[in-house]
């Protein structure tokens, strides 16, 4: 299926304009920007071809970095989006490469054999039941505190935010404006710093 007139027209939009459209919930703008940077991601990933991680895995990591860059880009910071996304992707690739190298350099005495009885059937390390209870109680205490300091609206906004929804989507779902969502997130950050 070919591109529509509007999609072709978006090819001429600047990165900043596409990002503004993406943040307002325009999926076509995201597709246009992603197509524009896919070759950059592939080119940067191909540099790590000799690494243990497959090329396609690096491309996936690059795309995840691209999505993060779209969400976190600030046009007032002085760098262009192309520079910013390039740095984000490069740092992610270096992080993957370094963690791969660290895993290779783990001393043998630190490795746990798969037949070790401390492993549970699902592959997790078995823990002391007392420590598990303490962790569960700590988690519940934190959740109670969060629920006690946030308003019902702020709890809903936080839930949408943690699920990865955009301000526009959250605002639409809650029947409010994106600015109200942004203000709620600012209040949430201030309140949760004390947690």
Secondary structure, DSSP 8 states (H G I E B T S, - for coil): ----HHHHHHTTS-HHHHHHHHHTT-HHHHHHHHHHHHHHHHHHHHTTTTSSS-HHHHHHHHHHHHHHHHHH--GGGSS-HHHHHHHHHHHHHHHHHHHHHHHHT--GGG---TT-TTB-TTS-B---HHHHHHHHHHHHHHHHHHHHHS-HHHHHHHHHHHTT--HHHHHHHHTS-HHHHHHHHHHHHHHHTT-
